[in-house]
């Protein structure tokens, strides 16, 4: 039995042999792409964490310096917030 090949056909024996190697190569390629995607996601998460941490630290320092420069304003602001929270909690417990 002769096996002939043309430009458009692949013999069955050759296809079976190639599919094994081709599947392994495809799996390897997918694994590599997955590992690369995970690495990129980890890097982006790390960058976002560092940026957020830096912004929080800057905001904290600004708030601390403002409170040192304006202690009266901070006391009144804190008092107002405390009264507001007290009113809200009192209103919700009456029902």
PDB file of N, CA, C and O in Angstrom:
ATOM      1  N   UNK A   1       0.838  -1.162   0.000  1.00  0.00           N
ATOM      2  CA  UNK A   1       0.000   0.000   0.000  1.00  0.00           C
ATOM      3  C   UNK A   1       0.885   1.227   0.000  1.00  0.00           C
ATOM      4  O   UNK A   1       1.727   1.396   0.882  1.00  0.00           O
ATOM      5  N   UNK A   2       0.697   2.071  -0.976  1.00  0.00           N
ATOM      6  CA  UNK A   2       1.526   3.260  -1.106  1.00  0.00           C
ATOM      7  C   UNK A   2       0.848   4.460  -0.457  1.00  0.00           C
ATOM      8  O   UNK A   2      -0.372   4.622  -0.489  1.00  0.00           O
ATOM      9  N   UNK A   3       1.685   5.275   0.121  1.00  0.00           N
ATOM     10  CA  UNK A   3       1.191   6.514   0.700  1.00  0.00           C
ATOM     11  C   UNK A   3       1.734   7.642  -0.145  1.00  0.00           C
ATOM     12  O   UNK A   3       2.945   7.823  -0.273  1.00  0.00           O
ATOM     13  N   UNK A   4       0.821   8.393  -0.714  1.00  0.00           N
ATOM     14  CA  UNK A   4       1.255   9.517  -1.539  1.00  0.00           C
ATOM     15  C   UNK A   4       0.899  10.798  -0.816  1.00  0.00           C
ATOM     16  O   UNK A   4      -0.090  10.886  -0.090  1.00  0.00           O
ATOM     17  N   UNK A   5       1.728  11.767  -1.039  1.00  0.00           N
ATOM     18  CA  UNK A   5       1.462  13.056  -0.419  1.00  0.00           C
ATOM     19  C   UNK A   5       1.390  14.125  -1.478  1.00  0.00           C
ATOM     20  O   UNK A   5       2.103  14.078  -2.480  1.00  0.00           O
ATOM     21  N   UNK A   6       0.546  15.063  -1.253  1.00  0.00           N
ATOM     22  CA  UNK A   6       0.483  16.223  -2.130  1.00  0.00           C
ATOM     23  C   UNK A   6       0.651  17.452  -1.238  1.00  0.00           C
ATOM     24  O   UNK A   6       0.853  17.331  -0.030  1.00  0.00           O
ATOM     25  N   UNK A   7       0.570  18.589  -1.825  1.00  0.00           N
ATOM     26  CA  UNK A   7       0.718  19.821  -1.051  1.00  0.00           C
ATOM     27  C   UNK A   7      -0.426  20.023  -0.062  1.00  0.00           C
ATOM     28  O   UNK A   7      -0.278  20.764   0.910  1.00  0.00           O
ATOM     29  N   UNK A   8      -1.571  19.369  -0.300  1.00  0.00           N
ATOM     30  CA  UNK A   8      -2.754  19.607   0.513  1.00  0.00           C
ATOM     31  C   UNK A   8      -3.073  18.459   1.457  1.00  0.00           C
ATOM     32  O   UNK A   8      -3.950  18.614   2.307  1.00  0.00           O
ATOM     33  N   UNK A   9      -2.409  17.322   1.353  1.00  0.00           N
ATOM     34  CA  UNK A   9      -2.734  16.165   2.170  1.00  0.00           C
ATOM     35  C   UNK A   9      -1.526  15.733   2.987  1.00  0.00           C
ATOM     36  O   UNK A   9      -0.384  15.865   2.546  1.00  0.00           O
ATOM     37  N   UNK A  10      -1.786  15.220   4.173  1.00  0.00           N
ATOM     38  CA  UNK A  10      -0.739  14.692   5.028  1.00  0.00           C
ATOM     39  C   UNK A  10      -1.069  13.243   5.313  1.00  0.00           C
ATOM     40  O   UNK A  10      -2.213  12.936   5.652  1.00  0.00           O
ATOM     41  N   UNK A  11      -0.110  12.341   5.189  1.00  0.00           N
ATOM     42  CA  UNK A  11      -0.394  10.941   5.466  1.00  0.00           C
ATOM     43  C   UNK A  11      -0.797  10.748   6.923  1.00  0.00           C
ATOM     44  O   UNK A  11      -0.350  11.488   7.799  1.00  0.00           O
ATOM     45  N   UNK A  12      -1.654   9.738   7.185  1.00  0.00           N
ATOM     46  CA  UNK A  12      -2.172   9.500   8.520  1.00  0.00           C
ATOM     47  C   UNK A  12      -1.066   9.142   9.494  1.00  0.00           C
ATOM     48  O   UNK A  12      -1.098   9.587  10.641  1.00  0.00           O
ATOM     49  N   UNK A  13      -0.101   8.364   9.078  1.00  0.00           N
ATOM     50  CA  UNK A  13       0.983   7.989   9.971  1.00  0.00           C
ATOM     51  C   UNK A  13       1.775   9.228  10.396  1.00  0.00           C
ATOM     52  O   UNK A  13       2.132   9.371  11.565  1.00  0.00           O
ATOM     53  N   UNK A  14       2.039  10.098   9.467  1.00  0.00           N
ATOM     54  CA  UNK A  14       2.798  11.308   9.770  1.00  0.00           C
ATOM     55  C   UNK A  14       1.986  12.218  10.685  1.00  0.00           C
ATOM     56  O   UNK A  14       2.550  12.840  11.585  1.00  0.00           O
ATOM     57  N   UNK A  15       0.678  12.308  10.475  1.00  0.00           N
ATOM     58  CA  UNK A  15      -0.173  13.139  11.319  1.00  0.00           C
ATOM     59  C   UNK A  15      -0.185  12.622  12.750  1.00  0.00           C
ATOM     60  O   UNK A  15      -0.121  13.417  13.688  1.00  0.00           O
ATOM     61  N   UNK A  16      -0.264  11.330  12.935  1.00  0.00           N
ATOM     62  CA  UNK A  16      -0.302  10.754  14.278  1.00  0.00           C
ATOM     63  C   UNK A  16       1.014  11.026  14.999  1.00  0.00           C
ATOM     64  O   UNK A  16       1.004  11.376  16.179  1.00  0.00           O
ATOM     65  N   UNK A  17       2.118  10.874  14.329  1.00  0.00           N
ATOM     66  CA  UNK A  17       3.416  11.140  14.946  1.00  0.00           C
ATOM     67  C   UNK A  17       3.604  12.609  15.257  1.00  0.00           C
ATOM     68  O   UNK A  17       4.131  12.952  16.316  1.00  0.00           O
ATOM     69  N   UNK A  18       3.189  13.473  14.368  1.00  0.00           N
ATOM     70  CA  UNK A  18       3.339  14.909  14.566  1.00  0.00           C
ATOM     71  C   UNK A  18       2.400  15.439  15.640  1.00  0.00           C
ATOM     72  O   UNK A  18       2.750  16.381  16.351  1.00  0.00           O
ATOM     73  N   UNK A  19       1.217  14.853  15.771  1.00  0.00           N
ATOM     74  CA  UNK A  19       0.260  15.371  16.740  1.00  0.00           C
ATOM     75  C   UNK A  19       0.776  15.200  18.161  1.00  0.00           C
ATOM     76  O   UNK A  19       0.512  16.040  19.021  1.00  0.00           O
ATOM     77  N   UNK A  20       1.510  14.121  18.416  1.00  0.00           N
ATOM     78  CA  UNK A  20       2.080  13.899  19.739  1.00  0.00           C
ATOM     79  C   UNK A  20       3.110  14.984  20.048  1.00  0.00           C
ATOM     80  O   UNK A  20       3.066  15.613  21.105  1.00  0.00           O
ATOM     81  N   UNK A  21       4.019  15.192  19.129  1.00  0.00           N
ATOM     82  CA  UNK A  21       5.055  16.208  19.331  1.00  0.00           C
ATOM     83  C   UNK A  21       4.451  17.603  19.302  1.00  0.00           C
ATOM     84  O   UNK A  21       4.846  18.481  20.070  1.00  0.00           O
ATOM     85  N   UNK A  22       3.492  17.795  18.410  1.00  0.00           N
ATOM     86  CA  UNK A  22       2.843  19.085  18.287  1.00  0.00           C
ATOM     87  C   UNK A  22       2.057  19.425  19.551  1.00  0.00           C
ATOM     88  O   UNK A  22       2.073  20.570  20.001  1.00  0.00           O
ATOM     89  N   UNK A  23       1.372  18.442  20.121  1.00  0.00           N
ATOM     90  CA  UNK A  23       0.604  18.663  21.349  1.00  0.00           C
ATOM     91  C   UNK A  23       1.546  19.005  22.498  1.00  0.00           C
ATOM     92  O   UNK A  23       1.255  19.894  23.297  1.00  0.00           O
ATOM     93  N   UNK A  24       2.663  18.308  22.581  1.00  0.00           N
ATOM     94  CA  UNK A  24       3.633  18.599  23.636  1.00  0.00           C
ATOM     95  C   UNK A  24       4.199  19.995  23.502  1.00  0.00           C
ATOM     96  O   UNK A  24       4.367  20.703  24.495  1.00  0.00           O
ATOM     97  N   UNK A  25       4.493  20.390  22.279  1.00  0.00           N
ATOM     98  CA  UNK A  25       5.016  21.732  22.042  1.00  0.00           C
ATOM     99  C   UNK A  25       3.962  22.786  22.361  1.00  0.00           C
ATOM    100  O   UNK A  25       4.271  23.847  22.903  1.00  0.00           O
ATOM    101  N   UNK A  26       2.712  22.478  22.017  1.00  0.00           N
ATOM    102  CA  UNK A  26       1.624  23.413  22.306  1.00  0.00           C
ATOM    103  C   UNK A  26       1.423  23.566  23.803  1.00  0.00           C
ATOM    104  O   UNK A  26       1.238  24.677  24.299  1.00  0.00           O
ATOM    105  N   UNK A  27       1.459  22.450  24.522  1.00  0.00           N
ATOM    106  CA  UNK A  27       1.311  22.504  25.982  1.00  0.00           C
ATOM    107  C   UNK A  27       2.457  23.301  26.587  1.00  0.00           C
ATOM    108  O   UNK A  27       2.243  24.121  27.479  1.00  0.00           O
ATOM    109  N   UNK A  28       3.661  23.066  26.110  1.00  0.00           N
ATOM    110  CA  UNK A  28       4.826  23.793  26.625  1.00  0.00           C
ATOM    111  C   UNK A  28       4.686  25.284  26.357  1.00  0.00           C
ATOM    112  O   UNK A  28       5.007  26.106  27.216  1.00  0.00           O
ATOM    113  N   UNK A  29       4.207  25.633  25.165  1.00  0.00           N
ATOM    114  CA  UNK A  29       4.036  27.036  24.813  1.00  0.00           C
ATOM    115  C   UNK A  29       2.977  27.679  25.706  1.00  0.00           C
ATOM    116  O   UNK A  29       3.155  28.810  26.160  1.00  0.00           O
ATOM    117  N   UNK A  30       1.883  26.975  25.961  1.00  0.00           N
ATOM    118  CA  UNK A  30       0.828  27.500  26.825  1.00  0.00           C
ATOM    119  C   UNK A  30       1.343  27.695  28.242  1.00  0.00           C
ATOM    120  O   UNK A  30       1.040  28.706  28.877  1.00  0.00           O
ATOM    121  N   UNK A  31       2.123  26.735  28.749  1.00  0.00           N
ATOM    122  CA  UNK A  31       2.690  26.852  30.085  1.00  0.00           C
ATOM    123  C   UNK A  31       3.631  28.050  30.194  1.00  0.00           C
ATOM    124  O   UNK A  31       3.621  28.771  31.191  1.00  0.00           O
ATOM    125  N   UNK A  32       4.434  28.251  29.168  1.00  0.00           N
ATOM    126  CA  UNK A  32       5.347  29.396  29.163  1.00  0.00           C
ATOM    127  C   UNK A  32       4.581  30.715  29.139  1.00  0.00           C
ATOM    128  O   UNK A  32       4.943  31.662  29.839  1.00  0.00           O
ATOM    129  N   UNK A  33       3.517  30.774  28.328  1.00  0.00           N
ATOM    130  CA  UNK A  33       2.705  31.988  28.265  1.00  0.00           C
ATOM    131  C   UNK A  33       2.011  32.242  29.598  1.00  0.00           C
ATOM    132  O   UNK A  33       1.906  33.384  30.044  1.00  0.00           O
ATOM    133  N   UNK A  34       1.537  31.170  30.231  1.00  0.00           N
ATOM    134  CA  UNK A  34       0.898  31.307  31.540  1.00  0.00           C
ATOM    135  C   UNK A  34       1.874  31.812  32.585  1.00  0.00           C
ATOM    136  O   UNK A  34       1.537  32.693  33.375  1.00  0.00           O
ATOM    137  N   UNK A  35       3.078  31.262  32.597  1.00  0.00           N
ATOM    138  CA  UNK A  35       4.091  31.699  33.554  1.00  0.00           C
ATOM    139  C   UNK A  35       4.455  33.162  33.306  1.00  0.00           C
ATOM    140  O   UNK A  35       4.659  33.921  34.253  1.00  0.00           O
ATOM    141  N   UNK A  36       4.535  33.553  32.054  1.00  0.00           N
ATOM    142  CA  UNK A  36       4.846  34.950  31.727  1.00  0.00           C
ATOM    143  C   UNK A  36       3.721  35.878  32.180  1.00  0.00           C
ATOM    144  O   UNK A  36       3.981  36.957  32.712  1.00  0.00           O
ATOM    145  N   UNK A  37       2.470  35.457  31.970  1.00  0.00           N
ATOM    146  CA  UNK A  37       1.322  36.264  32.392  1.00  0.00           C
ATOM    147  C   UNK A  37       1.293  36.406  33.911  1.00  0.00           C
ATOM    148  O   UNK A  37       0.997  37.483  34.428  1.00  0.00           O
ATOM    149  N   UNK A  38       1.598  35.332  34.622  1.00  0.00           N
ATOM    150  CA  UNK A  38       1.639  35.387  36.083  1.00  0.00           C
ATOM    151  C   UNK A  38       2.745  36.328  36.544  1.00  0.00           C
ATOM    152  O   UNK A  38       2.547  37.115  37.469  1.00  0.00           O
ATOM    153  N   UNK A  39       3.893  36.251  35.910  1.00  0.00           N
ATOM    154  CA  UNK A  39       4.998  37.148  36.256  1.00  0.00           C
ATOM    155  C   UNK A  39       4.635  38.608  36.033  1.00  0.00           C
ATOM    156  O   UNK A  39       4.957  39.464  36.857  1.00  0.00           O
ATOM    157  N   UNK A  40       3.965  38.892  34.920  1.00  0.00           N
ATOM    158  CA  UNK A  40       3.548  40.270  34.643  1.00  0.00           C
ATOM    159  C   UNK A  40       2.510  40.743  35.654  1.00  0.00           C
ATOM    160  O   UNK A  40       2.548  41.892  36.095  1.00  0.00           O
ATOM    161  N   UNK A  41       1.580  39.860  36.024  1.00  0.00           N
ATOM    162  CA  UNK A  41       0.557  40.224  37.006  1.00  0.00           C
ATOM    163  C   UNK A  41       1.188  40.495  38.367  1.00  0.00           C
ATOM    164  O   UNK A  41       0.806  41.441  39.056  1.00  0.00           O
ATOM    165  N   UNK A  42       2.155  39.666  38.752  1.00  0.00           N
ATOM    166  CA  UNK A  42       2.845  39.888  40.023  1.00  0.00           C
ATOM    167  C   UNK A  42       3.584  41.220  40.020  1.00  0.00           C
ATOM    168  O   UNK A  42       3.571  41.942  41.017  1.00  0.00           O
ATOM    169  N   UNK A  43       4.222  41.546  38.912  1.00  0.00           N
ATOM    170  CA  UNK A  43       4.956  42.804  38.811  1.00  0.00           C
ATOM    171  C   UNK A  43       4.009  43.992  38.899  1.00  0.00           C
ATOM    172  O   UNK A  43       4.296  44.971  39.588  1.00  0.00           O
ATOM    173  N   UNK A  44       2.874  43.905  38.194  1.00  0.00           N
ATOM    174  CA  UNK A  44       1.904  45.001  38.230  1.00  0.00           C
ATOM    175  C   UNK A  44       1.322  45.167  39.632  1.00  0.00           C
ATOM    176  O   UNK A  44       1.149  46.290  40.104  1.00  0.00           O
ATOM    177  N   UNK A  45       1.020  44.057  40.296  1.00  0.00           N
ATOM    178  CA  UNK A  45       0.484  44.129  41.661  1.00  0.00           C
ATOM    179  C   UNK A  45       1.511  44.740  42.604  1.00  0.00           C
ATOM    180  O   UNK A  45       1.169  45.551  43.465  1.00  0.00           O
ATOM    181  N   UNK A  46       2.758  44.352  42.441  1.00  0.00           N
ATOM    182  CA  UNK A  46       3.825  44.899  43.274  1.00  0.00           C
ATOM    183  C   UNK A  46       3.982  46.398  43.037  1.00  0.00           C
ATOM    184  O   UNK A  46       4.125  47.170  43.985  1.00  0.00           O
ATOM    185  N   UNK A  47       3.954  46.804  41.777  1.00  0.00           N
ATOM    186  CA  UNK A  47       4.055  48.233  41.451  1.00  0.00           C
ATOM    187  C   UNK A  47       2.880  49.018  42.036  1.00  0.00           C
ATOM    188  O   UNK A  47       3.067  50.102  42.589  1.00  0.00           O
ATOM    189  N   UNK A  48       1.672  48.469  41.913  1.00  0.00           N
ATOM    190  CA  UNK A  48       0.480  49.142  42.441  1.00  0.00           C
ATOM    191  C   UNK A  48       0.565  49.252  43.959  1.00  0.00           C
ATOM    192  O   UNK A  48       0.197  50.280  44.526  1.00  0.00           O
ATOM    193  N   UNK A  49       1.047  48.204  44.620  1.00  0.00           N
ATOM    194  CA  UNK A  49       1.182  48.234  46.076  1.00  0.00           C
ATOM    195  C   UNK A  49       2.184  49.308  46.502  1.00  0.00           C
ATOM    196  O   UNK A  49       1.927  50.078  47.427  1.00  0.00           O
ATOM    197  N   UNK A  50       3.320  49.347  45.823  1.00  0.00           N
ATOM    198  CA  UNK A  50       4.334  50.349  46.160  1.00  0.00           C
ATOM    199  C   UNK A  50       3.816  51.768  45.945  1.00  0.00           C
ATOM    200  O   UNK A  50       4.052  52.645  46.776  1.00  0.00           O
ATOM    201  N   UNK A  51       3.117  51.999  44.845  1.00  0.00           N
ATOM    202  CA  UNK A  51       2.566  53.320  44.545  1.00  0.00           C
ATOM    203  C   UNK A  51       1.516  53.717  45.587  1.00  0.00           C
ATOM    204  O   UNK A  51       1.505  54.855  46.058  1.00  0.00           O
ATOM    205  N   UNK A  52       0.648  52.792  45.940  1.00  0.00           N
ATOM    206  CA  UNK A  52      -0.382  53.063  46.943  1.00  0.00           C
ATOM    207  C   UNK A  52       0.249  53.343  48.299  1.00  0.00           C
ATOM    208  O   UNK A  52      -0.162  54.263  49.007  1.00  0.00           O
ATOM    209  N   UNK A  53       1.231  52.558  48.650  1.00  0.00           N
ATOM    210  CA  UNK A  53       1.921  52.751  49.921  1.00  0.00           C
ATOM    211  C   UNK A  53       2.579  54.126  49.979  1.00  0.00           C
ATOM    212  O   UNK A  53       2.527  54.802  51.006  1.00  0.00           O
ATOM    213  N   UNK A  54       3.189  54.529  48.893  1.00  0.00           N
ATOM    214  CA  UNK A  54       3.842  55.834  48.833  1.00  0.00           C
ATOM    215  C   UNK A  54       2.812  56.957  48.976  1.00  0.00           C
ATOM    216  O   UNK A  54       3.042  57.918  49.710  1.00  0.00           O
ATOM    217  N   UNK A  55       1.669  56.840  48.274  1.00  0.00           N
ATOM    218  CA  UNK A  55       0.624  57.871  48.345  1.00  0.00           C
ATOM    219  C   UNK A  55       0.030  57.952  49.748  1.00  0.00           C
ATOM    220  O   UNK A  55      -0.213  59.049  50.250  1.00  0.00           O
ATOM    221  N   UNK A  56      -0.206  56.813  50.384  1.00  0.00           N
ATOM    222  CA  UNK A  56      -0.756  56.807  51.744  1.00  0.00           C
ATOM    223  C   UNK A  56       0.217  57.478  52.702  1.00  0.00           C
ATOM    224  O   UNK A  56      -0.188  58.257  53.564  1.00  0.00           O
ATOM    225  N   UNK A  57       1.494  57.175  52.551  1.00  0.00           N
ATOM    226  CA  UNK A  57       2.502  57.781  53.419  1.00  0.00           C
ATOM    227  C   UNK A  57       2.547  59.299  53.227  1.00  0.00           C
ATOM    228  O   UNK A  57       2.642  60.045  54.201  1.00  0.00           O
ATOM    229  N   UNK A  58       2.477  59.757  51.970  1.00  0.00           N
ATOM    230  CA  UNK A  58       2.475  61.192  51.693  1.00  0.00           C
ATOM    231  C   UNK A  58       1.252  61.867  52.311  1.00  0.00           C
ATOM    232  O   UNK A  58       1.362  62.933  52.917  1.00  0.00           O
ATOM    233  N   UNK A  59       0.092  61.241  52.155  1.00  0.00           N
ATOM    234  CA  UNK A  59      -1.144  61.804  52.699  1.00  0.00           C
ATOM    235  C   UNK A  59      -1.096  61.852  54.219  1.00  0.00           C
ATOM    236  O   UNK A  59      -1.542  62.825  54.828  1.00  0.00           O
ATOM    237  N   UNK A  60      -0.563  60.816  54.824  1.00  0.00           N
ATOM    238  CA  UNK A  60      -0.429  60.778  56.280  1.00  0.00           C
ATOM    239  C   UNK A  60       0.476  61.913  56.762  1.00  0.00           C
ATOM    240  O   UNK A  60       0.161  62.597  57.735  1.00  0.00           O
ATOM    241  N   UNK A  61       1.586  62.103  56.083  1.00  0.00           N
ATOM    242  CA  UNK A  61       2.511  63.167  56.472  1.00  0.00           C
ATOM    243  C   UNK A  61       1.865  64.543  56.323  1.00  0.00           C
ATOM    244  O   UNK A  61       2.064  65.414  57.169  1.00  0.00           O
ATOM    245  N   UNK A  62       1.089  64.744  55.247  1.00  0.00           N
ATOM    246  CA  UNK A  62       0.404  66.026  55.053  1.00  0.00           C
ATOM    247  C   UNK A  62      -0.622  66.251  56.159  1.00  0.00           C
ATOM    248  O   UNK A  62      -0.718  67.355  56.695  1.00  0.00           O
ATOM    249  N   UNK A  63      -1.387  65.225  56.505  1.00  0.00           N
ATOM    250  CA  UNK A  63      -2.394  65.343  57.560  1.00  0.00           C
ATOM    251  C   UNK A  63      -1.735  65.618  58.906  1.00  0.00           C
ATOM    252  O   UNK A  63      -2.230  66.420  59.698  1.00  0.00           O
ATOM    253  N   UNK A  64      -0.618  64.948  59.157  1.00  0.00           N
ATOM    254  CA  UNK A  64       0.089  65.154  60.414  1.00  0.00           C
ATOM    255  C   UNK A  64       0.625  66.581  60.513  1.00  0.00           C
ATOM    256  O   UNK A  64       0.512  67.208  61.566  1.00  0.00           O
ATOM    257  N   UNK A  65       1.194  67.089  59.453  1.00  0.00           N
ATOM    258  CA  UNK A  65       1.726  68.459  59.491  1.00  0.00           C
ATOM    259  C   UNK A  65       0.590  69.472  59.600  1.00  0.00           C
ATOM    260  O   UNK A  65       0.737  70.488  60.280  1.00  0.00           O
ATOM    261  N   UNK A  66      -0.547  69.209  58.937  1.00  0.00           N
ATOM    262  CA  UNK A  66      -1.693  70.114  59.041  1.00  0.00           C
ATOM    263  C   UNK A  66      -2.221  70.137  60.467  1.00  0.00           C
ATOM    264  O   UNK A  66      -2.554  71.199  60.992  1.00  0.00           O
ATOM    265  N   UNK A  67      -2.299  68.970  61.095  1.00  0.00           N
ATOM    266  CA  UNK A  67      -2.814  68.917  62.469  1.00  0.00           C
ATOM    267  C   UNK A  67      -1.857  69.611  63.440  1.00  0.00           C
ATOM    268  O   UNK A  67      -2.300  70.186  64.433  1.00  0.00           O
ATOM    269  N   UNK A  68      -0.578  69.565  63.171  1.00  0.00           N
ATOM    270  CA  UNK A  68       0.386  70.274  64.027  1.00  0.00           C
ATOM    271  C   UNK A  68       0.286  71.783  63.854  1.00  0.00           C
ATOM    272  O   UNK A  68       0.484  72.535  64.808  1.00  0.00           O
ATOM    273  N   UNK A  69      -0.024  72.232  62.624  1.00  0.00           N
ATOM    274  CA  UNK A  69      -0.134  73.657  62.343  1.00  0.00           C
ATOM    275  C   UNK A  69      -1.483  74.231  62.774  1.00  0.00           C
ATOM    276  O   UNK A  69      -1.570  75.415  63.101  1.00  0.00           O
ATOM    277  N   UNK A  70      -2.540  73.408  62.781  1.00  0.00           N
ATOM    278  CA  UNK A  70      -3.901  73.880  63.074  1.00  0.00           C
ATOM    279  C   UNK A  70      -4.586  72.975  64.103  1.00  0.00           C
ATOM    280  O   UNK A  70      -5.547  72.287  63.756  1.00  0.00           O
ATOM    281  N   UNK A  71      -4.129  72.955  65.336  1.00  0.00           N
ATOM    282  CA  UNK A  71      -4.725  72.035  66.318  1.00  0.00           C
ATOM    283  C   UNK A  71      -6.177  72.373  66.651  1.00  0.00           C
ATOM    284  O   UNK A  71      -6.970  71.459  66.879  1.00  0.00           O
ATOM    285  N   UNK A  72      -6.552  73.655  66.687  1.00  0.00           N
ATOM    286  CA  UNK A  72      -7.933  74.044  66.992  1.00  0.00           C
ATOM    287  C   UNK A  72      -8.906  73.539  65.952  1.00  0.00           C
ATOM    288  O   UNK A  72      -9.976  73.030  66.286  1.00  0.00           O
ATOM    289  N   UNK A  73      -8.540  73.678  64.701  1.00  0.00           N
ATOM    290  CA  UNK A  73      -9.390  73.215  63.609  1.00  0.00           C
ATOM    291  C   UNK A  73      -9.589  71.702  63.683  1.00  0.00           C
ATOM    292  O   UNK A  73     -10.698  71.209  63.477  1.00  0.00           O
ATOM    293  N   UNK A  74      -8.534  70.979  63.970  1.00  0.00           N
ATOM    294  CA  UNK A  74      -8.608  69.524  64.059  1.00  0.00           C
ATOM    295  C   UNK A  74      -9.508  69.107  65.215  1.00  0.00           C
ATOM    296  O   UNK A  74     -10.293  68.168  65.077  1.00  0.00           O
ATOM    297  N   UNK A  75      -9.408  69.789  66.352  1.00  0.00           N
ATOM    298  CA  UNK A  75     -10.250  69.454  67.501  1.00  0.00           C
ATOM    299  C   UNK A  75     -11.723  69.672  67.159  1.00  0.00           C
ATOM    300  O   UNK A  75     -12.557  68.812  67.443  1.00  0.00           O
ATOM    301  N   UNK A  76     -12.050  70.820  66.551  1.00  0.00           N
ATOM    302  CA  UNK A  76     -13.441  71.090  66.171  1.00  0.00           C
ATOM    303  C   UNK A  76     -13.947  70.107  65.112  1.00  0.00           C
ATOM    304  O   UNK A  76     -15.094  69.664  65.166  1.00  0.00           O
ATOM    305  N   UNK A  77     -13.091  69.773  64.158  1.00  0.00           N
ATOM    306  CA  UNK A  77     -13.458  68.809  63.126  1.00  0.00           C
ATOM    307  C   UNK A  77     -13.737  67.442  63.750  1.00  0.00           C
ATOM    308  O   UNK A  77     -14.721  66.788  63.403  1.00  0.00           O
ATOM    309  N   UNK A  78     -12.890  67.022  64.650  1.00  0.00           N
ATOM    310  CA  UNK A  78     -13.072  65.731  65.326  1.00  0.00           C
ATOM    311  C   UNK A  78     -14.349  65.729  66.151  1.00  0.00           C
ATOM    312  O   UNK A  78     -15.083  64.741  66.161  1.00  0.00           O
ATOM    313  N   UNK A  79     -14.618  66.824  66.841  1.00  0.00           N
ATOM    314  CA  UNK A  79     -15.830  66.946  67.640  1.00  0.00           C
ATOM    315  C   UNK A  79     -17.069  66.847  66.743  1.00  0.00           C
ATOM    316  O   UNK A  79     -18.024  66.145  67.073  1.00  0.00           O
ATOM    317  N   UNK A  80     -17.047  67.546  65.621  1.00  0.00           N
ATOM    318  CA  UNK A  80     -18.167  67.505  64.674  1.00  0.00           C
ATOM    319  C   UNK A  80     -18.400  66.105  64.118  1.00  0.00           C
ATOM    320  O   UNK A  80     -19.541  65.658  64.010  1.00  0.00           O
ATOM    321  N   UNK A  81     -17.337  65.427  63.772  1.00  0.00           N
ATOM    322  CA  UNK A  81     -17.460  64.065  63.250  1.00  0.00           C
ATOM    323  C   UNK A  81     -18.028  63.141  64.324  1.00  0.00           C
ATOM    324  O   UNK A  81     -18.889  62.308  64.042  1.00  0.00           O
ATOM    325  N   UNK A  82     -17.542  63.292  65.560  1.00  0.00           N
ATOM    326  CA  UNK A  82     -18.040  62.464  66.660  1.00  0.00           C
ATOM    327  C   UNK A  82     -19.514  62.687  66.921  1.00  0.00           C
ATOM    328  O   UNK A  82     -20.255  61.729  67.142  1.00  0.00           O
ATOM    329  N   UNK A  83     -19.955  63.943  66.898  1.00  0.00           N
ATOM    330  CA  UNK A  83     -21.375  64.250  67.106  1.00  0.00           C
ATOM    331  C   UNK A  83     -22.213  63.669  65.962  1.00  0.00           C
ATOM    332  O   UNK A  83     -23.281  63.102  66.192  1.00  0.00           O
ATOM    333  N   UNK A  84     -21.719  63.815  64.736  1.00  0.00           N
ATOM    334  CA  UNK A  84     -22.439  63.271  63.577  1.00  0.00           C
ATOM    335  C   UNK A  84     -22.606  61.763  63.657  1.00  0.00           C
ATOM    336  O   UNK A  84     -23.689  61.241  63.393  1.00  0.00           O
ATOM    337  N   UNK A  85     -21.558  61.073  64.013  1.00  0.00           N
ATOM    338  CA  UNK A  85     -21.629  59.608  64.147  1.00  0.00           C
ATOM    339  C   UNK A  85     -22.568  59.233  65.291  1.00  0.00           C
ATOM    340  O   UNK A  85     -23.334  58.277  65.177  1.00  0.00           O
ATOM    341  N   UNK A  86     -22.510  59.982  66.390  1.00  0.00           N
ATOM    342  CA  UNK A  86     -23.409  59.722  67.516  1.00  0.00           C
ATOM    343  C   UNK A  86     -24.864  59.880  67.129  1.00  0.00           C
ATOM    344  O   UNK A  86     -25.698  59.057  67.506  1.00  0.00           O
ATOM    345  N   UNK A  87     -25.181  60.926  66.383  1.00  0.00           N
ATOM    346  CA  UNK A  87     -26.560  61.143  65.933  1.00  0.00           C
ATOM    347  C   UNK A  87     -27.008  60.010  65.020  1.00  0.00           C
ATOM    348  O   UNK A  87     -28.125  59.512  65.157  1.00  0.00           O
ATOM    349  N   UNK A  88     -26.153  59.598  64.092  1.00  0.00           N
ATOM    350  CA  UNK A  88     -26.505  58.497  63.184  1.00  0.00           C
ATOM    351  C   UNK A  88     -26.737  57.207  63.956  1.00  0.00           C
ATOM    352  O   UNK A  88     -27.718  56.506  63.708  1.00  0.00           O
ATOM    353  N   UNK A  89     -25.860  56.890  64.876  1.00  0.00           N
ATOM    354  CA  UNK A  89     -26.030  55.661  65.647  1.00  0.00           C
ATOM    355  C   UNK A  89     -27.271  55.725  66.536  1.00  0.00           C
ATOM    356  O   UNK A  89     -27.975  54.726  66.687  1.00  0.00           O
ATOM    357  N   UNK A  90     -27.542  56.881  67.119  1.00  0.00           N
ATOM    358  CA  UNK A  90     -28.725  57.042  67.944  1.00  0.00           C
ATOM    359  C   UNK A  90     -30.006  56.889  67.145  1.00  0.00           C
ATOM    360  O   UNK A  90     -30.979  56.311  67.629  1.00  0.00           O
ATOM    361  N   UNK A  91     -30.012  57.408  65.916  1.00  0.00           N
ATOM    362  CA  UNK A  91     -31.191  57.313  65.063  1.00  0.00           C
ATOM    363  C   UNK A  91     -31.447  55.874  64.613  1.00  0.00           C
ATOM    364  O   UNK A  91     -32.602  55.468  64.482  1.00  0.00           O
ATOM    365  N   UNK A  92     -30.421  55.122  64.383  1.00  0.00           N
ATOM    366  CA  UNK A  92     -30.606  53.742  63.906  1.00  0.00           C
ATOM    367  C   UNK A  92     -31.007  52.790  65.035  1.00  0.00           C
ATOM    368  O   UNK A  92     -31.644  51.771  64.772  1.00  0.00           O
ATOM    369  N   UNK A  93     -30.651  53.098  66.279  1.00  0.00           N
ATOM    370  CA  UNK A  93     -31.004  52.189  67.379  1.00  0.00           C
ATOM    371  C   UNK A  93     -32.415  52.435  67.896  1.00  0.00           C
ATOM    372  O   UNK A  93     -32.956  51.564  68.577  1.00  0.00           O
ATOM    373  N   UNK A  94     -33.034  53.567  67.611  1.00  0.00           N
ATOM    374  CA  UNK A  94     -34.403  53.854  68.040  1.00  0.00           C
ATOM    375  C   UNK A  94     -35.424  53.039  67.285  1.00  0.00           C
ATOM    376  O   UNK A  94     -36.483  52.731  67.831  1.00  0.00           O
ATOM    377  N   UNK A  95     -35.146  52.685  66.068  1.00  0.00           N
ATOM    378  CA  UNK A  95     -36.128  51.969  65.236  1.00  0.00           C
ATOM    379  C   UNK A  95     -36.214  50.573  65.619  1.00  0.00           C
ATOM    380  O   UNK A  95     -36.987  49.818  65.029  1.00  0.00           O
TER     381      UNK A  95
END
